[in-house]
Amino acid sequence: MSESRQAHAAKKTRRNEGKAGDGAQRHDAIYRAISDAIIEHRLQPGARLREDALSEVFGVSRTGIRKILQRLALEHLVTLTPRRGASVSRPTAEEARDVFAARQLVECELMAQIASRVTENDLKALRDCANRERQALKAGKQSEAIKLSAAFHNQLAELAGNATLSEFVGRLCSRSSLILAVYGNTGHLGCESHDHDELIRHLESGNAERARAFMQRHLKAIEASLSIAEAPEETPDLYAIFDGAPA
């Protein structure tokens, strides 16, 4: 038995001795661990996610793992195929175009509502997120920067005051994060590091039209930066990838 398998076998024993079943909190932790591994590119597009292996790795039931995979599939991070099971989604060029076209339609049109509602506290929170994203890029933490960029756009959408549209933007941002992780270029996210700061300035001045036009250019720049190429399918070592996963 490999070292990583031995470590996970010991961890599984500890979990089974003390866990209180497949609770929602436990499922959330596993969902985040798998989601992060996909966005951070530790799980490659097309990689198979076997229920039995994940169940053993995380020490929860296959029923629990199935629910988590279904949740990830709703966000298009995972693809579920009859008789084949789950695999990490492999976004195509057409899907990438569709996602960014949808973001253009929704996020640009939200700028007027956001500009009329944004407060000083909202602006401060947006600046903090933009600053953390910029620092992550400077430190070479590409996956963290991608997640922070998505968080920035999610925060923006929430400020419009429409929960349905905000949830939709959140899902689009999740799909965009996968697209950026797979097809983006290391060191930047397809836009200038100060882009989000400039957008904040337009919102602070209450200039909805400039904010809308800037968001349109911003999203187009990200899409234009993608380098889409096919990658071979792989079967990952789940024990090694999730070594140190939440117990």
DRENPA-3360 file (N, C-alpha, C; in nm, 2 decimals, always signed):
BEGIN
1 = MSESRQAH = +0.09/-0.12/+0.00/+0.00/+0.00/+0.00/+0.09/+0.12/+0.00 ~ +0.05/+0.22/-0.09/+0.14/+0.34/-0.10/+0.12/+0.42/+0.03 ~ +0.22/+0.52/+0.05/+0.22/+0.60/+0.17/+0.09/+0.68/+0.18 ~ +0.05/+0.74/+0.07/-0.07/+0.82/+0.08/-0.19/+0.74/+0.11 ~ -0.20/+0.62/+0.06/-0.31/+0.53/+0.09/-0.31/+0.49/+0.24 ~ -0.19/+0.46/+0.29/-0.17/+0.43/+0.43/-0.22/+0.54/+0.52 ~ -0.18/+0.66/+0.48/-0.22/+0.78/+0.56/-0.37/+0.80/+0.56 ~ -0.43/+0.78/+0.45/-0.57/+0.80/+0.44/-0.65/+0.68/+0.50;
9 = AAKKTRRN = -0.59/+0.56/+0.51/-0.65/+0.45/+0.58/-0.66/+0.48/+0.73 ~ -0.55/+0.54/+0.78/-0.54/+0.58/+0.92/-0.64/+0.69/+0.95 ~ -0.65/+0.78/+0.86/-0.74/+0.90/+0.88/-0.89/+0.85/+0.87 ~ -0.91/+0.75/+0.78/-1.05/+0.69/+0.77/-1.09/+0.63/+0.90 ~ -0.99/+0.55/+0.96/-1.02/+0.48/+1.09/-1.06/+0.58/+1.19 ~ -0.99/+0.70/+1.20/-1.02/+0.80/+1.30/-1.15/+0.86/+1.28 ~ -1.19/+0.88/+1.15/-1.32/+0.94/+1.12/-1.43/+0.85/+1.16 ~ -1.41/+0.72/+1.12/-1.52/+0.62/+1.15/-1.53/+0.60/+1.30;
17 = EGKAGDGA = -1.43/+0.63/+1.38/-1.44/+0.61/+1.52/-1.51/+0.72/+1.59 ~ -1.50/+0.85/+1.53/-1.56/+0.96/+1.59/-1.66/+1.04/+1.52 ~ -1.69/+1.01/+1.39/-1.78/+1.09/+1.31/-1.93/+1.07/+1.35 ~ -2.01/+1.17/+1.33/-2.15/+1.16/+1.36/-2.23/+1.15/+1.24 ~ -2.19/+1.07/+1.14/-2.26/+1.05/+1.02/-2.23/+1.15/+0.91 ~ -2.31/+1.14/+0.80/-2.29/+1.23/+0.69/-2.37/+1.36/+0.71 ~ -2.32/+1.45/+0.79/-2.39/+1.58/+0.82/-2.37/+1.68/+0.71 ~ -2.45/+1.78/+0.72/-2.44/+1.89/+0.62/-2.31/+1.97/+0.63;
25 = QRHDAIYR = -2.26/+1.99/+0.75/-2.13/+2.06/+0.77/-2.02/+1.98/+0.70 ~ -2.02/+1.85/+0.73/-1.92/+1.76/+0.67/-1.92/+1.77/+0.52 ~ -2.05/+1.76/+0.46/-2.06/+1.76/+0.32/-2.01/+1.89/+0.26 ~ -2.04/+2.00/+0.33/-1.99/+2.13/+0.28/-1.84/+2.14/+0.27 ~ -1.77/+2.08/+0.37/-1.63/+2.08/+0.38/-1.57/+2.00/+0.26 ~ -1.63/+1.88/+0.23/-1.59/+1.80/+0.12/-1.62/+1.87/-0.01 ~ -1.73/+1.93/-0.02/-1.77/+2.00/-0.14/-1.66/+2.11/-0.17 ~ -1.62/+2.18/-0.07/-1.52/+2.29/-0.09/-1.39/+2.23/-0.13;
33 = AISDAIIE = -1.35/+2.12/-0.06/-1.22/+2.05/-0.09/-1.21/+2.01/-0.24 ~ -1.32/+1.95/-0.29/-1.32/+1.90/-0.43/-1.33/+2.02/-0.52 ~ -1.41/+2.12/-0.49/-1.42/+2.24/-0.57/-1.29/+2.31/-0.58 ~ -1.22/+2.33/-0.47/-1.09/+2.39/-0.47/-0.99/+2.31/-0.56 ~ -0.99/+2.18/-0.54/-0.90/+2.10/-0.62/-0.92/+2.11/-0.77 ~ -1.05/+2.13/-0.81/-1.08/+2.15/-0.95/-1.03/+2.29/-1.00 ~ -1.06/+2.40/-0.92/-1.02/+2.53/-0.96/-0.87/+2.55/-0.95 ~ -0.81/+2.48/-0.86/-0.66/+2.49/-0.84/-0.59/+2.40/-0.94;
41 = HRLQPGAR = -0.67/+2.33/-1.02/-0.61/+2.24/-1.13/-0.53/+2.12/-1.08 ~ -0.55/+2.09/-0.95/-0.50/+1.96/-0.90/-0.58/+1.84/-0.95 ~ -0.71/+1.87/-0.98/-0.79/+1.77/-1.05/-0.80/+1.83/-1.20 ~ -0.75/+1.76/-1.29/-0.75/+1.81/-1.43/-0.89/+1.78/-1.50 ~ -0.92/+1.87/-1.60/-1.04/+1.84/-1.68/-1.04/+1.70/-1.74 ~ -1.16/+1.64/-1.72/-1.17/+1.50/-1.77/-1.14/+1.39/-1.67 ~ -1.07/+1.43/-1.56/-1.03/+1.34/-1.45/-1.16/+1.27/-1.39 ~ -1.15/+1.14/-1.38/-1.26/+1.06/-1.33/-1.27/+1.08/-1.18;
49 = LREDALSE = -1.39/+1.09/-1.12/-1.41/+1.10/-0.98/-1.50/+0.98/-0.93 ~ -1.43/+0.87/-0.90/-1.50/+0.75/-0.86/-1.56/+0.77/-0.72 ~ -1.69/+0.73/-0.71/-1.76/+0.74/-0.58/-1.69/+0.66/-0.47 ~ -1.66/+0.54/-0.51/-1.60/+0.45/-0.40/-1.47/+0.50/-0.35 ~ -1.38/+0.56/-0.44/-1.25/+0.61/-0.40/-1.27/+0.74/-0.32 ~ -1.36/+0.83/-0.36/-1.39/+0.95/-0.28/-1.45/+0.91/-0.14 ~ -1.53/+0.81/-0.14/-1.59/+0.77/-0.02/-1.49/+0.72/+0.08 ~ -1.39/+0.65/+0.03/-1.28/+0.60/+0.11/-1.19/+0.71/+0.15;
57 = VFGVSRTG = -1.16/+0.80/+0.06/-1.06/+0.91/+0.09/-1.12/+1.00/+0.20 ~ -1.25/+1.03/+0.19/-1.31/+1.13/+0.29/-1.38/+1.06/+0.40 ~ -1.39/+0.93/+0.40/-1.45/+0.86/+0.51/-1.60/+0.88/+0.53 ~ -1.67/+0.90/+0.42/-1.82/+0.92/+0.42/-1.88/+0.82/+0.33 ~ -2.01/+0.81/+0.34/-2.09/+0.71/+0.25/-2.08/+0.75/+0.11 ~ -2.10/+0.65/+0.02/-2.11/+0.68/-0.12/-2.24/+0.76/-0.15 ~ -2.34/+0.74/-0.07/-2.46/+0.83/-0.09/-2.43/+0.97/-0.07 ~ -2.35/+1.00/+0.04/-2.31/+1.14/+0.06/-2.22/+1.19/-0.05;
65 = IRKILQRL = -2.13/+1.11/-0.10/-2.04/+1.16/-0.21/-2.13/+1.18/-0.33 ~ -2.23/+1.10/-0.36/-2.31/+1.12/-0.47/-2.38/+1.25/-0.47 ~ -2.43/+1.29/-0.35/-2.50/+1.42/-0.33/-2.40/+1.53/-0.36 ~ -2.28/+1.52/-0.31/-2.18/+1.63/-0.33/-2.15/+1.64/-0.48 ~ -2.13/+1.53/-0.55/-2.10/+1.53/-0.69/-2.22/+1.59/-0.77 ~ -2.34/+1.57/-0.73/-2.46/+1.63/-0.79/-2.46/+1.78/-0.77 ~ -2.42/+1.82/-0.65/-2.41/+1.96/-0.63/-2.31/+2.03/-0.72 ~ -2.19/+1.97/-0.73/-2.09/+2.02/-0.82/-2.13/+2.02/-0.97;
73 = ALEHLVTL = -2.21/+1.92/-1.00/-2.26/+1.91/-1.14/-2.36/+2.03/-1.17 ~ -2.43/+2.07/-1.07/-2.52/+2.18/-1.09/-2.45/+2.31/-1.12 ~ -2.32/+2.32/-1.07/-2.24/+2.43/-1.10/-2.15/+2.41/-1.22 ~ -2.17/+2.30/-1.29/-2.09/+2.26/-1.41/-1.94/+2.24/-1.38 ~ -1.91/+2.22/-1.26/-1.77/+2.18/-1.23/-1.74/+2.03/-1.25 ~ -1.85/+1.96/-1.24/-1.84/+1.81/-1.26/-1.95/+1.77/-1.36 ~ -1.91/+1.67/-1.44/-2.01/+1.61/-1.54/-2.04/+1.47/-1.50 ~ -2.17/+1.44/-1.49/-2.22/+1.31/-1.46/-2.27/+1.24/-1.58;
81 = TPRRGASV = -2.22/+1.12/-1.61/-2.25/+1.05/-1.73/-2.30/+0.91/-1.69 ~ -2.42/+0.87/-1.75/-2.48/+0.74/-1.72/-2.37/+0.63/-1.75 ~ -2.36/+0.54/-1.65/-2.28/+0.42/-1.66/-2.13/+0.45/-1.66 ~ -2.09/+0.58/-1.66/-1.95/+0.61/-1.65/-1.92/+0.68/-1.52 ~ -2.02/+0.75/-1.47/-2.00/+0.82/-1.34/-1.96/+0.96/-1.36 ~ -1.89/+1.02/-1.26/-1.85/+1.16/-1.25/-1.71/+1.18/-1.31 ~ -1.69/+1.30/-1.37/-1.56/+1.34/-1.41/-1.55/+1.50/-1.40 ~ -1.43/+1.55/-1.39/-1.42/+1.69/-1.39/-1.46/+1.75/-1.53;
89 = SRPTAEEA = -1.54/+1.85/-1.53/-1.59/+1.90/-1.65/-1.47/+1.96/-1.74 ~ -1.49/+1.94/-1.87/-1.39/+1.99/-1.96/-1.46/+2.09/-2.05 ~ -1.45/+2.22/-2.01/-1.52/+2.32/-2.09/-1.47/+2.33/-2.23 ~ -1.56/+2.35/-2.33/-1.52/+2.36/-2.47/-1.51/+2.51/-2.50 ~ -1.46/+2.54/-2.62/-1.45/+2.68/-2.67/-1.59/+2.74/-2.68 ~ -1.68/+2.66/-2.73/-1.82/+2.71/-2.74/-1.88/+2.74/-2.60 ~ -1.86/+2.65/-2.51/-1.91/+2.67/-2.37/-1.85/+2.80/-2.31 ~ -1.72/+2.82/-2.33/-1.66/+2.94/-2.28/-1.72/+3.06/-2.34;
97 = RDVFAARQ = -1.75/+3.06/-2.47/-1.81/+3.18/-2.53/-1.95/+3.20/-2.48 ~ -2.02/+3.09/-2.46/-2.16/+3.10/-2.41/-2.16/+3.16/-2.26 ~ -2.07/+3.11/-2.18/-2.06/+3.16/-2.04/-2.03/+3.31/-2.04 ~ -1.94/+3.36/-2.12/-1.90/+3.50/-2.12/-2.01/+3.58/-2.19 ~ -2.08/+3.53/-2.28/-2.19/+3.60/-2.34/-2.30/+3.62/-2.24 ~ -2.33/+3.52/-2.16/-2.43/+3.53/-2.06/-2.39/+3.63/-1.95 ~ -2.26/+3.63/-1.92/-2.21/+3.73/-1.82/-2.22/+3.87/-1.87 ~ -2.20/+3.89/-2.00/-2.21/+4.02/-2.06/-2.36/+4.07/-2.05;
105 = LVECELMA = -2.45/+3.98/-2.08/-2.59/+4.02/-2.08/-2.64/+4.05/-1.93 ~ -2.59/+3.98/-1.84/-2.64/+4.00/-1.70/-2.56/+4.11/-1.62 ~ -2.43/+4.09/-1.61/-2.35/+4.17/-1.53/-2.34/+4.32/-1.58 ~ -2.34/+4.34/-1.71/-2.33/+4.47/-1.76/-2.46/+4.55/-1.73 ~ -2.57/+4.48/-1.74/-2.70/+4.54/-1.72/-2.73/+4.57/-1.57 ~ -2.66/+4.50/-1.48/-2.67/+4.52/-1.34/-2.60/+4.65/-1.29 ~ -2.52/+4.71/-1.37/-2.44/+4.82/-1.33/-2.52/+4.94/-1.28 ~ -2.63/+4.97/-1.36/-2.72/+5.08/-1.32/-2.78/+5.06/-1.18;
113 = QIASRVTE = -2.83/+4.94/-1.15/-2.88/+4.92/-1.02/-2.78/+4.93/-0.91 ~ -2.66/+4.87/-0.94/-2.55/+4.88/-0.84/-2.51/+5.02/-0.81 ~ -2.49/+5.10/-0.92/-2.44/+5.24/-0.90/-2.54/+5.32/-0.82 ~ -2.67/+5.29/-0.83/-2.77/+5.37/-0.76/-2.78/+5.32/-0.61 ~ -2.73/+5.20/-0.58/-2.75/+5.14/-0.44/-2.62/+5.14/-0.36 ~ -2.51/+5.14/-0.42/-2.38/+5.11/-0.35/-2.35/+5.21/-0.24 ~ -2.30/+5.16/-0.13/-2.27/+5.25/-0.02/-2.12/+5.25/+0.01 ~ -2.07/+5.34/+0.10/-1.93/+5.35/+0.13/-1.88/+5.21/+0.18;
121 = NDLKALRD = -1.96/+5.15/+0.27/-1.92/+5.02/+0.32/-1.90/+4.91/+0.21 ~ -2.00/+4.92/+0.11/-1.99/+4.83/+0.00/-1.86/+4.85/-0.08 ~ -1.83/+4.98/-0.11/-1.71/+5.01/-0.18/-1.58/+4.97/-0.11 ~ -1.58/+4.98/+0.02/-1.47/+4.94/+0.10/-1.45/+4.79/+0.09 ~ -1.56/+4.71/+0.09/-1.55/+4.56/+0.08/-1.50/+4.52/-0.06 ~ -1.55/+4.59/-0.16/-1.50/+4.56/-0.29/-1.35/+4.59/-0.31 ~ -1.31/+4.71/-0.25/-1.17/+4.74/-0.26/-1.08/+4.64/-0.19 ~ -1.13/+4.59/-0.08/-1.05/+4.49/+0.00/-1.04/+4.36/-0.09;
129 = CANRERQA = -1.14/+4.32/-0.15/-1.14/+4.20/-0.23/-1.05/+4.22/-0.35 ~ -1.06/+4.34/-0.42/-0.97/+4.37/-0.53/-0.82/+4.37/-0.49 ~ -0.80/+4.42/-0.37/-0.66/+4.43/-0.33/-0.60/+4.29/-0.30 ~ -0.69/+4.20/-0.24/-0.64/+4.07/-0.21/-0.62/+3.99/-0.34 ~ -0.70/+4.01/-0.44/-0.68/+3.95/-0.57/-0.55/+3.99/-0.63 ~ -0.52/+4.12/-0.62/-0.40/+4.18/-0.68/-0.27/+4.12/-0.61 ~ -0.28/+4.11/-0.48/-0.17/+4.05/-0.40/-0.15/+3.90/-0.43 ~ -0.26/+3.83/-0.45/-0.25/+3.69/-0.49/-0.17/+3.67/-0.62;
137 = LKAGKQSE = -0.21/+3.76/-0.72/-0.14/+3.75/-0.85/+0.01/+3.78/-0.84 ~ +0.04/+3.89/-0.76/+0.18/+3.92/-0.74/+0.26/+3.81/-0.68 ~ +0.19/+3.74/-0.59/+0.26/+3.63/-0.52/+0.26/+3.50/-0.60 ~ +0.20/+3.50/-0.72/+0.20/+3.38/-0.81/+0.10/+3.28/-0.77 ~ +0.00/+3.32/-0.69/-0.11/+3.23/-0.64/-0.23/+3.24/-0.74 ~ -0.21/+3.18/-0.86/-0.31/+3.20/-0.96/-0.45/+3.15/-0.92 ~ -0.46/+3.03/-0.86/-0.59/+2.97/-0.83/-0.66/+3.06/-0.73 ~ -0.58/+3.11/-0.63/-0.64/+3.20/-0.53/-0.69/+3.33/-0.59;
145 = AIKLSAAF = -0.61/+3.38/-0.69/-0.66/+3.51/-0.76/-0.78/+3.48/-0.84 ~ -0.80/+3.36/-0.90/-0.92/+3.33/-0.98/-1.04/+3.33/-0.88 ~ -1.02/+3.27/-0.77/-1.13/+3.26/-0.67/-1.17/+3.40/-0.62 ~ -1.07/+3.48/-0.60/-1.10/+3.62/-0.55/-1.16/+3.70/-0.66 ~ -1.13/+3.68/-0.78/-1.19/+3.75/-0.89/-1.34/+3.72/-0.90 ~ -1.37/+3.59/-0.89/-1.51/+3.54/-0.89/-1.58/+3.60/-0.77 ~ -1.51/+3.60/-0.65/-1.58/+3.66/-0.53/-1.61/+3.81/-0.55 ~ -1.52/+3.88/-0.62/-1.55/+4.02/-0.65/-1.68/+4.04/-0.73;
153 = HNQLAELA = -1.69/+3.96/-0.84/-1.80/+3.97/-0.92/-1.93/+3.92/-0.85 ~ -1.92/+3.83/-0.77/-2.03/+3.78/-0.69/-2.08/+3.89/-0.59 ~ -1.98/+3.96/-0.53/-2.02/+4.07/-0.44/-2.09/+4.18/-0.51 ~ -2.04/+4.21/-0.63/-2.10/+4.31/-0.71/-2.25/+4.28/-0.74 ~ -2.27/+4.16/-0.79/-2.40/+4.11/-0.83/-2.50/+4.12/-0.71 ~ -2.45/+4.09/-0.59/-2.54/+4.09/-0.47/-2.58/+4.24/-0.44 ~ -2.50/+4.34/-0.48/-2.53/+4.48/-0.45/-2.65/+4.52/-0.53 ~ -2.69/+4.45/-0.64/-2.80/+4.49/-0.72/-2.93/+4.47/-0.65;
161 = GNATLSEF = -2.93/+4.38/-0.55/-3.06/+4.36/-0.47/-3.15/+4.26/-0.53 ~ -3.10/+4.18/-0.63/-3.19/+4.08/-0.70/-3.13/+3.94/-0.67 ~ -3.19/+3.87/-0.57/-3.13/+3.74/-0.53/-3.12/+3.64/-0.64 ~ -3.22/+3.64/-0.73/-3.22/+3.54/-0.84/-3.11/+3.57/-0.94 ~ -3.09/+3.69/-0.98/-2.98/+3.73/-1.07/-2.84/+3.71/-1.00 ~ -2.84/+3.74/-0.87/-2.71/+3.72/-0.80/-2.67/+3.57/-0.80 ~ -2.77/+3.48/-0.77/-2.74/+3.34/-0.77/-2.69/+3.30/-0.91 ~ -2.76/+3.35/-1.02/-2.72/+3.31/-1.15/-2.58/+3.36/-1.18;
169 = VGRLCSRS = -2.54/+3.48/-1.14/-2.41/+3.53/-1.16/-2.31/+3.44/-1.09 ~ -2.34/+3.40/-0.97/-2.25/+3.31/-0.89/-2.22/+3.19/-0.96 ~ -2.32/+3.13/-1.03/-2.30/+3.00/-1.10/-2.22/+3.03/-1.23 ~ -2.24/+3.14/-1.29/-2.16/+3.18/-1.41/-2.02/+3.20/-1.37 ~ -2.00/+3.26/-1.26/-1.86/+3.28/-1.21/-1.79/+3.15/-1.17 ~ -1.86/+3.06/-1.12/-1.80/+2.93/-1.09/-1.75/+2.86/-1.22 ~ -1.84/+2.87/-1.32/-1.80/+2.81/-1.45/-1.68/+2.89/-1.51 ~ -1.68/+3.02/-1.50/-1.57/+3.10/-1.55/-1.44/+3.07/-1.47;
177 = SLILAVYG = -1.45/+3.04/-1.35/-1.33/+3.00/-1.27/-1.27/+2.88/-1.32 ~ -1.35/+2.78/-1.36/-1.29/+2.66/-1.42/-1.23/+2.69/-1.55 ~ -1.30/+2.77/-1.63/-1.25/+2.80/-1.77/-1.12/+2.87/-1.75 ~ -1.11/+2.97/-1.66/-0.98/+3.04/-1.64/-0.87/+2.95/-1.59 ~ -0.90/+2.86/-1.50/-0.81/+2.77/-1.44/-0.75/+2.68/-1.55 ~ -0.83/+2.64/-1.64/-0.79/+2.55/-1.75/-0.72/+2.62/-1.86 ~ -0.78/+2.73/-1.91/-0.74/+2.79/-2.03/-0.67/+2.93/-2.02 ~ -0.67/+2.98/-1.89/-0.61/+3.11/-1.87/-0.46/+3.11/-1.87;
185 = NTGHLGCE = -0.39/+3.22/-1.87/-0.25/+3.23/-1.87/-0.20/+3.27/-1.73 ~ -0.09/+3.20/-1.70/-0.03/+3.22/-1.56/+0.02/+3.36/-1.54 ~ -0.01/+3.42/-1.43/+0.03/+3.55/-1.39/-0.07/+3.66/-1.41 ~ -0.17/+3.64/-1.49/-0.28/+3.74/-1.50/-0.41/+3.67/-1.53 ~ -0.52/+3.74/-1.52/-0.65/+3.68/-1.54/-0.72/+3.74/-1.67 ~ -0.64/+3.78/-1.76/-0.69/+3.83/-1.89/-0.73/+3.97/-1.89 ~ -0.69/+4.04/-1.78/-0.73/+4.18/-1.76/-0.62/+4.25/-1.68 ~ -0.61/+4.38/-1.68/-0.51/+4.45/-1.60/-0.54/+4.43/-1.45;
193 = SHDHDELI = -0.44/+4.44/-1.37/-0.45/+4.41/-1.23/-0.54/+4.52/-1.16 ~ -0.54/+4.64/-1.23/-0.62/+4.75/-1.16/-0.76/+4.76/-1.22 ~ -0.80/+4.67/-1.30/-0.94/+4.68/-1.37/-1.05/+4.69/-1.26 ~ -1.04/+4.61/-1.16/-1.15/+4.61/-1.06/-1.15/+4.74/-0.99 ~ -1.03/+4.80/-0.96/-1.02/+4.93/-0.90/-1.09/+5.04/-0.98 ~ -1.06/+5.03/-1.11/-1.12/+5.13/-1.20/-1.27/+5.12/-1.20 ~ -1.32/+5.00/-1.20/-1.47/+4.98/-1.20/-1.53/+5.04/-1.07 ~ -1.46/+5.02/-0.96/-1.51/+5.07/-0.83/-1.52/+5.22/-0.84;
201 = RHLESGNA = -1.42/+5.29/-0.90/-1.42/+5.43/-0.92/-1.54/+5.48/-0.99 ~ -1.58/+5.41/-1.10/-1.70/+5.45/-1.18/-1.82/+5.43/-1.09 ~ -1.83/+5.33/-1.01/-1.95/+5.31/-0.93/-1.95/+5.41/-0.82 ~ -1.83/+5.45/-0.76/-1.83/+5.55/-0.66/-1.88/+5.68/-0.71 ~ -1.85/+5.72/-0.83/-1.89/+5.84/-0.89/-2.04/+5.84/-0.93 ~ -2.10/+5.72/-0.93/-2.24/+5.71/-0.97/-2.26/+5.71/-1.12 ~ -2.15/+5.69/-1.19/-2.16/+5.69/-1.34/-2.19/+5.55/-1.39 ~ -2.32/+5.51/-1.40/-2.36/+5.38/-1.43/-2.32/+5.34/-1.58;
209 = ERARAFMQ = -2.33/+5.44/-1.67/-2.30/+5.41/-1.81/-2.16/+5.38/-1.83 ~ -2.07/+5.45/-1.76/-1.92/+5.42/-1.77/-1.89/+5.29/-1.70 ~ -1.96/+5.26/-1.59/-1.94/+5.13/-1.53/-1.99/+5.01/-1.62 ~ -2.10/+5.03/-1.68/-2.15/+4.93/-1.78/-2.05/+4.91/-1.89 ~ -2.00/+5.02/-1.95/-1.91/+5.01/-2.07/-1.78/+4.94/-2.02 ~ -1.74/+4.98/-1.90/-1.61/+4.92/-1.85/-1.63/+4.77/-1.83 ~ -1.74/+4.73/-1.77/-1.76/+4.59/-1.74/-1.76/+4.51/-1.87 ~ -1.82/+4.57/-1.97/-1.83/+4.50/-2.10/-1.68/+4.48/-2.16;
217 = RHLKAIEA = -1.60/+4.58/-2.15/-1.46/+4.57/-2.20/-1.38/+4.47/-2.11 ~ -1.41/+4.48/-1.98/-1.34/+4.39/-1.89/-1.37/+4.24/-1.92 ~ -1.49/+4.21/-1.94/-1.53/+4.07/-1.96/-1.48/+4.02/-2.10 ~ -1.48/+4.11/-2.20/-1.43/+4.08/-2.33/-1.28/+4.05/-2.33 ~ -1.21/+4.13/-2.25/-1.06/+4.11/-2.23/-1.03/+3.98/-2.17 ~ -1.11/+3.94/-2.07/-1.08/+3.81/-2.01/-1.11/+3.69/-2.11 ~ -1.22/+3.70/-2.18/-1.25/+3.60/-2.28/-1.14/+3.59/-2.39 ~ -1.09/+3.71/-2.43/-1.00/+3.71/-2.54/-0.86/+3.65/-2.50;
225 = SLSIAEAP = -0.83/+3.65/-2.37/-0.71/+3.60/-2.32/-0.70/+3.45/-2.31 ~ -0.81/+3.38/-2.33/-0.81/+3.23/-2.31/-0.73/+3.16/-2.42 ~ -0.66/+3.06/-2.39/-0.59/+2.98/-2.48/-0.64/+2.83/-2.47 ~ -0.74/+2.80/-2.56/-0.81/+2.68/-2.55/-0.74/+2.57/-2.63 ~ -0.70/+2.46/-2.56/-0.64/+2.34/-2.62/-0.69/+2.22/-2.55 ~ -0.71/+2.11/-2.63/-0.75/+1.98/-2.57/-0.65/+1.92/-2.48 ~ -0.69/+1.85/-2.38/-0.59/+1.78/-2.29/-0.64/+1.63/-2.28 ~ -0.55/+1.54/-2.26/-0.58/+1.40/-2.25/-0.66/+1.37/-2.12;
233 = EETPDLYA = -0.74/+1.27/-2.12/-0.81/+1.22/-2.00/-0.72/+1.16/-1.91 ~ -0.74/+1.17/-1.78/-0.65/+1.10/-1.68/-0.73/+1.05/-1.56 ~ -0.67/+0.95/-1.49/-0.73/+0.90/-1.37/-0.64/+0.95/-1.26 ~ -0.69/+1.04/-1.17/-0.60/+1.10/-1.07/-0.58/+1.01/-0.95 ~ -0.48/+1.04/-0.88/-0.45/+0.97/-0.75/-0.52/+1.06/-0.64 ~ -0.65/+1.02/-0.61/-0.73/+1.09/-0.52/-0.67/+1.10/-0.38 ~ -0.60/+0.99/-0.34/-0.54/+0.99/-0.21/-0.43/+1.10/-0.19 ~ -0.35/+1.11/-0.30/-0.25/+1.22/-0.29/-0.30/+1.36/-0.30;
241 = IFDGAPA = -0.41/+1.38/-0.39/-0.46/+1.51/-0.41/-0.53/+1.56/-0.28 ~ -0.60/+1.47/-0.21/-0.68/+1.51/-0.09/-0.61/+1.47/+0.04 ~ -0.48/+1.45/+0.03/-0.40/+1.43/+0.16/-0.40/+1.56/+0.24 ~ -0.45/+1.55/+0.36/-0.47/+1.67/+0.44/-0.60/+1.74/+0.42 ~ -0.70/+1.66/+0.35/-0.83/+1.71/+0.34/-0.90/+1.72/+0.48 ~ -1.01/+1.79/+0.49/-1.08/+1.81/+0.62/-1.12/+1.67/+0.68 ~ -1.09/+1.65/+0.80/-1.12/+1.52/+0.86/-1.26/+1.53/+0.92;
% end
